[in-house]
Amino acid sequence: RKPVVLKGMELGTCTTKWTIDYLSQAEGSKEVKIHVSAVPQMDFLSKNFVYRTLPFDVFVRRAAEVKHKEYFLSEDEKYYLRSVGEDARKDIADIRKQFPILAEDVQIPEYFEKEQFFSSVFRISSAGLQLWTHYDVMDNFLIQVTGKKRVVLYSPRDAPYLYLSGTKSEVLDVDNPDLEKYPLFVKAKRYQCFLEAGDVLFIPALWFHNVISEEFGVALNVFWKHLPTESYDKSDTYGNKDPTAASRAIQILDRALKTLEELPEEYRDFYARRMVLRIQEKAYRNDYG
């Protein structure tokens, strides 16, 4: 249950064929919805980006540029494509459906059974783009087809230090964090790797990751269900909704905390601490140290 970089994998012809010219010609002018940001660090919590639509071939060429003659926000804006299904609210991302010509060039490593497959997310990023720290609830491969990425990871056990809002961390700049605002962040143990073209990073479910594209690059993210199918939320199209049992438990906890509000502060504090001890006793792993 730890991240690992796999090198020398057989990934198909994508690693040699996927030039800017080939990508542009292969999928042509079909329209794609993209993120556009005036700053390199994209923040999903504050939504410091806008969504725009471009023909795929135009988008690819723009994303590969450092300065733009045509732009939405600024001449050095950053672009990011995260492919989605035909209906993003209902359909999963699957490169075979959204980009069928490119899908023929990819050989996905067979580390899971076919029936466990959940989604294959096609990603293109401008050089310098940094994505917010978050976790996913499914195991996944980040297949770096072209370009270079730096990935910073944090263990699930360090969740208390990452200032979470849902599945995402409020700490955007992991290299120069605001320690006055996020003092506990120094306790989170940082793991880091650099992905070259052709590398595959295994990201276990619940591991936090923050990704910087050091160059313009193309990647494929493949998610699969390593828990029984019924464990997952059926309405989850992105692979980031908590398992149904976890969601139920959080709802029950919220109701319990609401009930504690009926007590005076001194009693509320005492019984809340007892609840924490009970959770640690009943649910924490004892091999974490």
C-alpha positions as CSV (number, residue, x, y, z in Angstrom):
1,R,0.0,0.0,0.0
2,K,2.8,2.4,-0.8
3,P,3.5,4.5,-4.0
4,V,6.1,3.2,-6.4
5,V,7.5,4.4,-9.7
6,L,7.6,1.7,-12.4
7,K,10.1,2.1,-15.2
8,G,10.6,0.3,-18.5
9,M,6.9,-0.7,-18.8
10,E,5.5,-1.6,-22.2
11,L,3.0,1.2,-22.8
12,G,2.5,0.9,-26.6
13,T,3.4,3.3,-29.3
14,C,2.1,6.4,-27.5
15,T,5.5,7.1,-26.0
16,T,7.0,7.7,-29.5
17,K,4.0,8.8,-31.5
18,W,2.4,11.4,-29.3
19,T,4.1,14.5,-30.6
20,I,2.2,17.8,-30.7
21,D,1.6,17.4,-34.5
22,Y,0.3,13.9,-34.1
23,L,-2.0,14.7,-31.2
24,S,-3.4,17.6,-33.1
25,Q,-4.1,15.6,-36.3
26,A,-5.3,12.4,-34.6
27,E,-8.3,13.9,-32.8
28,G,-8.7,17.0,-34.9
29,S,-11.0,19.8,-34.0
30,K,-13.4,18.1,-31.6
31,E,-14.2,20.5,-28.8
32,V,-12.8,20.0,-25.3
33,K,-13.6,21.7,-22.0
34,I,-10.4,22.9,-20.3
35,H,-9.2,24.7,-17.1
36,V,-7.5,28.0,-17.8
37,S,-5.6,29.8,-15.0
38,A,-3.7,33.1,-14.9
39,V,-1.4,31.6,-12.2
40,P,0.6,28.4,-12.1
41,Q,-0.9,27.0,-8.9
42,M,-4.4,25.9,-9.6
43,D,-6.7,25.8,-6.5
44,F,-9.9,23.8,-6.6
45,L,-11.1,25.2,-3.3
46,S,-10.9,28.9,-4.3
47,K,-11.6,28.1,-8.0
48,N,-8.8,30.5,-9.2
49,F,-9.4,29.2,-12.8
50,V,-12.1,29.4,-15.4
51,Y,-13.5,26.7,-17.7
52,R,-13.3,27.4,-21.4
53,T,-13.9,25.3,-24.6
54,L,-11.5,25.0,-27.5
55,P,-11.0,22.7,-30.5
56,F,-8.7,19.9,-29.4
57,D,-6.0,20.7,-32.0
58,V,-6.0,24.4,-31.0
59,F,-5.9,23.5,-27.3
60,V,-2.9,21.2,-27.7
61,R,-0.8,23.8,-29.5
62,R,-1.7,26.5,-27.0
63,A,-0.9,24.3,-24.0
64,A,2.5,23.6,-25.5
65,E,3.3,27.4,-25.7
66,V,4.9,29.5,-23.0
67,K,3.5,32.8,-24.3
68,H,0.3,33.0,-26.2
69,K,-0.7,35.4,-29.0
70,E,-4.3,34.3,-28.4
71,Y,-5.5,33.9,-24.8
72,F,-8.5,34.1,-22.4
73,L,-6.9,35.7,-19.3
74,S,-3.2,36.5,-19.9
75,E,-0.5,35.8,-22.4
76,D,1.3,33.4,-20.0
77,E,-1.9,31.6,-18.8
78,K,-1.8,27.9,-18.0
79,Y,-4.0,25.2,-19.5
80,Y,-5.2,21.9,-18.2
81,L,-7.3,19.2,-19.7
82,R,-8.9,16.5,-17.5
83,S,-11.0,14.4,-19.8
84,V,-14.6,13.6,-18.7
85,G,-17.4,11.4,-20.0
86,E,-20.0,12.4,-22.5
87,D,-22.2,13.6,-19.6
88,A,-19.8,14.5,-16.9
89,R,-22.4,14.0,-14.2
90,K,-23.2,10.5,-15.2
91,D,-20.4,9.0,-17.4
92,I,-16.9,8.1,-16.5
93,A,-13.9,9.3,-18.4
94,D,-12.7,6.5,-20.8
95,I,-10.0,7.3,-23.4
96,R,-11.4,4.5,-25.6
97,K,-14.7,6.5,-25.9
98,Q,-13.6,10.1,-25.8
99,F,-10.3,9.7,-27.7
100,P,-10.6,6.4,-29.6
101,I,-7.8,7.1,-32.1
102,L,-5.3,7.9,-29.3
103,A,-6.5,4.9,-27.2
104,E,-5.2,2.5,-29.9
105,D,-1.7,3.7,-29.2
106,V,-1.8,2.9,-25.4
107,Q,-1.2,-0.4,-23.7
108,I,-2.4,-0.1,-20.1
109,P,-0.3,-2.2,-17.6
110,E,-2.4,-5.2,-16.5
111,Y,-2.1,-5.0,-12.8
112,F,-5.8,-5.5,-12.1
113,E,-8.7,-7.6,-13.5
114,K,-10.7,-6.2,-16.4
115,E,-13.9,-6.1,-14.3
116,Q,-12.1,-3.9,-11.8
117,F,-11.5,-1.1,-14.3
118,F,-13.2,2.2,-13.4
119,S,-11.8,5.0,-15.6
120,S,-9.0,6.1,-17.9
121,V,-8.5,9.9,-17.6
122,F,-6.6,11.6,-20.4
123,R,-4.6,14.6,-19.1
124,I,-2.7,17.4,-20.8
125,S,-0.9,20.2,-18.8
126,S,1.0,23.3,-19.6
127,A,4.6,23.6,-18.4
128,G,4.7,24.9,-14.8
129,L,1.1,24.0,-13.9
130,Q,0.6,22.8,-10.3
131,L,-2.5,20.9,-9.3
132,W,-4.0,21.0,-5.8
133,T,-3.1,18.4,-3.2
134,H,-5.9,15.7,-2.9
135,Y,-6.6,12.1,-2.4
136,D,-8.6,9.6,-4.5
137,V,-10.6,6.6,-3.1
138,M,-9.4,4.2,-5.8
139,D,-6.0,2.8,-6.6
140,N,-4.6,4.3,-9.8
141,F,-1.7,4.5,-12.2
142,L,-0.4,7.9,-13.4
143,I,1.1,7.0,-16.8
144,Q,3.4,9.8,-17.9
145,V,3.5,9.5,-21.7
146,T,5.4,12.7,-22.6
147,G,7.0,15.4,-20.6
148,K,8.2,15.5,-17.0
149,K,6.3,15.8,-13.7
150,R,7.2,16.2,-10.1
151,V,4.8,14.5,-7.7
152,V,4.8,15.2,-3.9
153,L,2.9,12.6,-1.8
154,Y,1.7,12.3,1.7
155,S,0.6,9.2,3.6
156,P,-3.1,8.8,4.6
157,R,-1.9,8.8,8.2
158,D,-0.8,12.4,7.9
159,A,-4.4,13.6,7.1
160,P,-4.5,15.5,10.4
161,Y,-1.8,17.9,9.3
162,L,-3.0,18.7,5.8
163,Y,-6.0,20.9,6.6
164,L,-8.6,19.1,4.6
165,S,-11.7,20.4,3.0
166,G,-13.4,17.3,1.6
167,T,-10.8,15.3,-0.4
168,K,-8.6,18.4,-0.9
169,S,-5.9,20.1,1.2
170,E,-6.1,23.8,1.8
171,V,-2.2,24.0,1.6
172,L,-1.7,24.9,-2.0
173,D,2.0,25.8,-2.0
174,V,3.6,22.6,-0.5
175,D,7.1,24.0,-1.1
176,N,6.6,27.3,0.7
177,P,3.6,26.8,3.0
178,D,2.1,29.5,5.1
179,L,3.0,28.1,8.5
180,E,1.3,30.8,10.4
181,K,-1.9,29.7,8.8
182,Y,-1.1,26.0,8.6
183,P,1.3,25.3,11.6
184,L,0.7,21.6,11.7
185,F,1.7,21.1,8.1
186,V,5.4,20.7,9.1
187,K,4.5,17.4,10.7
188,A,3.4,15.9,7.4
189,K,6.1,13.6,6.0
190,R,6.8,14.5,2.4
191,Y,7.6,11.9,-0.3
192,Q,8.7,13.0,-3.7
193,C,9.4,11.5,-7.1
194,F,10.1,12.8,-10.6
195,L,8.4,11.1,-13.6
196,E,10.1,11.0,-17.0
197,A,8.3,10.1,-20.2
198,G,7.4,6.4,-20.0
199,D,7.3,6.2,-16.2
200,V,4.3,4.9,-14.3
201,L,3.5,6.0,-10.8
202,F,1.3,3.7,-8.7
203,I,-0.8,5.9,-6.3
204,P,-2.6,3.8,-3.7
205,A,-6.1,4.9,-2.6
206,L,-6.1,7.6,0.1
207,W,-2.5,8.8,-0.6
208,F,-2.4,12.5,-1.0
209,H,-0.6,13.9,-4.1
210,N,0.4,17.2,-5.5
211,V,1.5,17.3,-9.1
212,I,3.7,19.9,-11.0
213,S,4.2,19.6,-14.7
214,E,7.8,20.6,-15.2
215,E,7.3,20.5,-19.0
216,F,4.3,20.4,-21.3
217,G,3.1,16.9,-21.0
218,V,0.5,14.3,-21.8
219,A,-0.5,11.6,-19.2
220,L,-3.1,8.9,-18.7
221,N,-4.6,8.2,-15.3
222,V,-6.1,4.8,-14.9
223,F,-8.3,4.0,-11.9
224,W,-9.6,0.7,-10.7
225,K,-11.8,-0.7,-7.9
226,H,-9.7,-2.6,-5.5
227,L,-12.6,-2.9,-3.0
228,P,-15.8,-4.8,-3.7
229,T,-17.9,-2.9,-6.2
230,E,-20.7,-2.3,-3.6
231,S,-18.3,-0.3,-1.5
232,Y,-18.3,2.6,-3.9
233,D,-20.9,5.4,-4.4
234,K,-22.7,4.5,-7.6
235,S,-23.0,8.2,-8.5
236,D,-19.2,8.7,-8.4
237,T,-17.9,9.5,-11.9
238,Y,-14.5,10.9,-10.8
239,G,-13.3,8.3,-8.3
240,N,-13.1,10.7,-5.4
241,K,-16.4,10.2,-3.4
242,D,-15.8,8.5,-0.1
243,P,-16.9,4.8,0.1
244,T,-20.5,4.5,1.1
245,A,-19.7,3.1,4.6
246,A,-17.3,6.0,5.3
247,S,-20.0,8.5,4.2
248,R,-22.5,6.9,6.5
249,A,-20.1,6.9,9.4
250,I,-19.3,10.6,8.9
251,Q,-23.0,11.4,8.9
252,I,-23.5,9.5,12.1
253,L,-20.6,11.3,13.7
254,D,-22.0,14.7,12.6
255,R,-25.3,13.8,14.3
256,A,-23.4,12.7,17.5
257,L,-21.5,16.0,17.6
258,K,-24.8,17.9,17.1
259,T,-26.2,16.0,20.1
260,L,-23.2,17.0,22.2
261,E,-24.2,20.6,21.7
262,E,-27.0,20.0,24.2
263,L,-24.5,19.8,27.0
264,P,-22.6,22.7,28.7
265,E,-19.1,23.4,27.3
266,E,-17.2,21.6,30.1
267,Y,-19.3,18.4,29.6
268,R,-19.2,18.7,25.8
269,D,-15.4,18.8,25.9
270,F,-15.1,15.8,28.3
271,Y,-17.4,13.5,26.3
272,A,-15.9,14.6,23.0
273,R,-12.5,13.5,24.3
274,R,-14.0,10.2,25.4
275,M,-15.4,9.7,21.9
276,V,-12.0,10.4,20.3
277,L,-10.4,7.8,22.6
278,R,-13.1,5.3,21.7
279,I,-12.5,5.9,17.9
280,Q,-8.8,5.5,18.4
281,E,-9.3,2.3,20.4
282,K,-11.8,0.7,18.0
283,A,-10.7,2.0,14.5
284,Y,-7.1,3.1,14.5
285,R,-4.4,0.7,13.2
286,N,-1.9,-0.2,15.8
287,D,1.1,-0.6,13.5
288,Y,1.4,3.0,12.5
289,G,3.5,4.0,15.5
